[in-house]
């Protein structure tokens, strides 16, 4: 069994020991994560941030996926079947395509912050909404994740839930998607077992 970790940028993942997690399995990350940490695979589907990432030279040394790679800058094209998907679901899909059999989905809060505002670790920075903005609609993410879990019915997906993670009833009936609280996940990481 191979374990992978897909990082969204919801605030619930703030403070997780990413270097320690990376020793336990591949990390697939999204968008501005590259500013502070180098995952094994980075995905950005929004054109502006994807272009910036490519212009920095990041994809020359690191694996990076986007919808429209700029020729000669090292980026890979996202899988055709998930071409229209958002960055987070695409990262989950790529982790599954890479034959990871257990995939932890972390920081996919998919709901507002505790103050009913935009929920993203990078709010207020370039390419992101300002602090205090209205939450982002995430219904499309739910549909996209549901499709990926069906496409990879033998893969086990675990959505790690913190205090800013929205409960989404539409995900409750997916047989190969479990939900785990953040404290339990942190205990697994600290003990480096039962992953």
C-alpha positions in Angstrom: 0.0 0.0 0.0 1.3 3.4 -0.9 0.1 6.5 1.0 -0.1 10.0 -0.3 -1.2 13.4 1.1 -3.0 16.0 -0.9 -2.9 19.4 0.6 -5.6 22.0 0.0 -5.0 25.5 1.4 -7.9 25.7 3.8 -6.8 27.1 7.2 -7.4 23.7 8.9 -4.0 22.5 7.7 -2.2 25.4 9.3 0.6 24.3 11.5 0.9 20.7 10.2 4.5 19.4 10.1 4.8 19.1 6.3 8.4 18.0 6.3 7.5 15.1 8.7 4.5 14.2 6.6 6.6 14.1 3.4 8.8 11.4 5.0 5.7 9.2 5.2 4.4 9.6 1.6 4.3 11.8 -1.4 2.7 15.2 -1.0 0.6 16.7 -3.7 -0.1 20.4 -3.2 -1.9 23.3 -4.8 -1.2 26.8 -5.9 0.7 29.1 -3.5 1.9 26.2 -1.4 5.2 26.4 -3.3 6.0 29.8 -1.7 6.7 28.1 1.6 7.1 24.3 0.9 8.1 22.1 -2.1 5.6 19.3 -2.4 6.4 16.2 -4.6 3.8 17.4 -7.0 2.3 20.9 -7.4 -1.0 21.7 -9.3 -2.4 25.1 -10.3 -5.2 25.4 -12.8 -6.0 29.1 -12.5 -4.1 30.8 -15.3 -2.6 33.8 -13.5 -0.9 31.8 -10.6 0.0 29.0 -13.0 1.8 31.4 -15.3 3.6 33.0 -12.3 4.8 29.6 -11.1 6.2 28.7 -14.5 7.9 32.1 -14.9 9.7 31.5 -11.6 11.4 28.4 -13.0 9.8 26.2 -10.4 8.7 23.5 -12.9 12.3 23.0 -14.2 13.3 21.3 -11.0 10.0 20.3 -9.5 6.9 18.4 -10.9 4.2 20.9 -11.7 0.8 20.4 -13.5 -1.4 23.0 -15.1 -4.0 23.2 -17.8 -1.9 25.0 -20.4 1.8 24.6 -19.8 4.0 27.2 -21.3 6.3 25.5 -23.8 9.9 25.0 -22.6 9.3 25.8 -18.9 9.0 22.3 -17.7 5.3 22.1 -16.7 3.1 19.0 -17.3 -0.5 19.2 -18.6 -3.2 18.0 -16.1 -4.9 14.7 -17.1 -7.4 15.2 -19.9 -10.2 13.6 -17.9 -9.9 16.2 -15.2 -8.9 19.1 -17.5 -11.8 21.4 -16.3 -11.4 20.5 -12.6 -10.1 22.9 -10.0 -6.5 22.6 -8.6 -7.4 20.6 -5.5 -9.5 17.9 -7.2 -6.9 17.7 -9.9 -4.2 17.1 -7.3 -6.4 14.3 -5.8 -6.9 12.8 -9.3 -3.2 12.9 -10.1 -2.4 11.2 -6.7 -4.8 8.4 -7.7 -3.5 8.1 -11.2 0.0 7.7 -9.6 -1.4 4.5 -8.0 -1.4 5.7 -4.4 -3.8 3.3 -2.7 -4.5 5.5 0.4 -4.9 9.2 -0.1 -5.3 11.7 2.7 -7.1 14.9 1.7 -6.1 17.7 4.0 -7.0 21.4 4.1 -10.0 20.8 1.8 -12.2 22.8 4.2 -14.7 23.6 1.4 -16.6 26.0 3.5 -16.3 29.4 5.2 -14.0 30.2 8.1 -15.4 30.2 11.6 -16.3 33.9 10.9 -18.2 32.9 7.7 -15.5 34.4 5.4 -13.1 33.3 2.7 -11.2 30.3 4.1 -7.7 30.1 2.6 -4.2 30.2 4.2 -3.1 32.7 1.5 -5.9 35.2 1.7 -4.9 38.7 1.1 -1.8 37.7 -1.0 -1.3 37.9 -4.7 -3.9 35.9 -6.7 -6.1 35.4 -3.6 -9.2 37.2 -2.3 -8.6 39.8 0.4 -9.1 38.9 4.0 -12.8 39.2 5.1 -14.1 38.3 1.6 -17.1 36.1 1.1 -16.5 32.4 1.0 -15.8 30.7 -2.3 -18.5 28.4 -3.8 -17.3 24.8 -3.6 -20.2 22.8 -5.0 -18.1 22.1 -8.1 -15.3 20.6 -5.9 -17.8 18.2 -4.3 -18.9 17.0 -7.7 -15.3 16.7 -8.9 -14.2 14.7 -5.8 -17.2 12.5 -6.1 -16.3 11.6 -9.7 -12.7 10.9 -8.8 -13.6 8.6 -5.9 -15.9 6.7 -8.4 -13.1 6.5 -11.0 -10.8 5.0 -8.4 -13.2 2.8 -6.4 -10.4 0.6 -5.1 -8.5 3.6 -3.7 -9.1 4.6 -0.1 -9.6 8.4 0.4 -9.6 10.0 3.9 -10.7 13.6 4.3 -9.0 15.1 7.3 -11.4 17.5 9.1 -10.4 20.4 11.4 -12.6 23.0 13.1 -13.0 25.0 9.9 -13.8 22.0 7.6 -17.3 22.1 6.4 -19.5 19.0 6.8 -20.7 18.1 3.4 -23.6 15.6 3.4 -23.0 14.9 -0.4 -19.7 13.2 0.6 -21.2 11.0 3.3 -22.4 8.1 1.1 -19.2 7.6 -0.8 -18.0 4.1 0.3 -14.3 4.7 -0.3 -14.2 8.1 1.3 -13.8 8.3 5.1 -13.7 11.4 7.4 -11.1 11.7 10.1 -10.7 14.4 12.7 -7.5 16.4 12.6 -6.4 15.3 16.1 -6.5 11.7 15.1 -4.5 12.4 11.9 -1.9 14.3 13.9 -1.6 11.4 16.3 -1.0 9.1 13.3 1.7 11.4 12.0 3.4 11.7 15.4 3.4 8.0 15.9 4.2 7.3 12.2 1.9 4.3 12.2 -1.5 3.2 11.2 -1.4 5.3 8.1 
